[in-house]
Amino acid sequence: MSQKVRINGVRHSGASVFLGVDHCGNPCWTRNPERVMVWLCDGWRTRFNQRRERRTRSIPVKNEAGDIIDWIKEPLGGPDVPGLLSDREARLQCSWMTAVPSSILATTNRVEGTEWFTGLKRKKTAGGRVPGFKSRHRGLGFVCWYHPSGNSYNAVFHKTGRRSGVVVITGMNPTRWVKPGEKAHWRIAIHVRVGQSIRPYTSIHVDWTHKSLVFTNMPLPLPRVGNGMVGLDRGCAHALASSDGTFMDMPKPSKAELKRLKYLQRRMTRQDRVNEARGGRTAKFASKRRQKTLSQFNALQGRIVRRRNDWIEKTTTRLAQENILVAMEDLDVRAMTRKPKPKPDPAKPGQYLHNGAKAKAGLDRSILSNCWGRVMIRLQDKMDANGGRLVIVPAAYTSQTCHKCGHVAKENRESQAVFHCVKCGYEANADVNAAENILSRALSQTGGGTASDVEEPRWRTDEASTPSFPQAGSSFGVRSVKGIPRL
């Protein structure tokens, strides 16, 4: 979630900003706010590229005939690229970066990692190139964390009018490079035009080329419609089974869609073999027909994924609205879907015994298609934002324990759907019985699960359901906005 606003202008106050040392060894300062903004963008882009140059790519090794015989890994910056420097070491090595605020340089780690792995995934599915460096000619910008702390704060928004406000970014020149007769601290006020109240945010993204600023908001609370408590059992036959007997099934692709996907996959395989026969890799030497087939496959696969994600969002939203406590079992999905180890045949060296890999592969596909991990992550986010609580309990013997008498036996579960206690005769759906056990464990873990045990929301709202934002002089350590120059 984000809010985009327009930048009307910038103003500088405080000390002159140290921009580095020129080729003659003379220190350079400036009080020009637009020059300071370009300097901040250059510092962020440089630190981003320093992290990016350590990423590796595959380089082909060819023989004398020009055929590819092997592939080696090489950093994007070349084989002689130095090791990754910390922010402090980068400042010491580049004098012009010494005054760049740490809240700006620190964002490059997360942004670069996210863009890199997203680009690799896009390359794998849709083709293209390995993500490269950021060029100054493609646009200037930077990201800054919202971090109020004592006398120094960054990316703090102050409302100055009905439809106007300022975002304050502060910094400090090193003691060695303080201009004579001035103090060390400086401040940049970015004046923006807003159309609605700014919700609580975690960072800002400044696009200086297009004069826009984006607030990365925290999730909004959901209107609560109930204060229930429910346990959820994740399964293969039913994506979710609740303790109140409700089954929630994730939409699956139709037979026609599965048939079409299989046809496109086989068609791409045949086209890949033709490309390999020509001595090239699929992503680099793909034909136009192969690219067209891949585009059709991605369009169909994307429709299936969007339908599944829509169900996840709507289901988790409803659960967060209706319940103040949701219990789920702790499942290690990665371990559950791990490939079984091969079993060597002692009587026949070089051959292997049957290890059930084919049946395990079908079970793994069923588990992964239900997105157990994504369901829990989205439910956790929405419960936290809404003031509820998601309790994770151990998963051991939840499907073999009788909810009525507590007897644990493997024979209690006759099949995937039938639960029959061999001690007391209690009969129920196996998934519902497991969900009831999960809820019981959560209530025992929280001491009864009363409303007082539920964590408070991250931030509260007033009667009009408008998020309260830390204003100047509040308990967040933000000082008064006196002295901020106006346009």
Salt bridges, closest charged atoms under 4 A:
ASP42 OD1 - ARG45 NH2 3.32
ASP42 OD1 - ARG136 NE 3.46
ASP87 OD1 - ARG47 NE 2.79
ASP87 OD1 - ARG51 NH2 3.49
GLU112 OE2 - ARG52 NE 2.76
GLU112 OE1 - ARG55 NH2 2.94
GLU115 OE1 - LYS134 NZ 3.48
GLU182 OE2 - ARG31 NH1 3.85
ASP207 OD2 - HIS210 ND1 2.94
ASP249 OD1 - HIS238 ND1 2.71
GLU257 OE2 - ARG307 NH2 2.81
ASP272 OD1 - ARG290 NE 2.94
ASP310 OD2 - LYS314 NZ 3.24
GLU313 OE2 - ARG374 NH2 3.67
GLU313 OE2 - ARG378 NE 2.91
GLU313 OE1 - LYS382 NZ 2.89
GLU322 OE1 - ARG318 NH1 3.85
ASP364 OD1 - LYS360 NZ 2.74
ASP381 OD2 - ARG378 NH1 3.14
ASP384 OD2 - ARG458 NH2 3.58
GLU427 OE2 - HIS420 ND1 2.96
ASP431 OD1 - ARG413 NH2 3.48
GLU436 OE1 - HIS403 NE2 3.90
GLU456 OE1 - ARG460 NH2 2.34
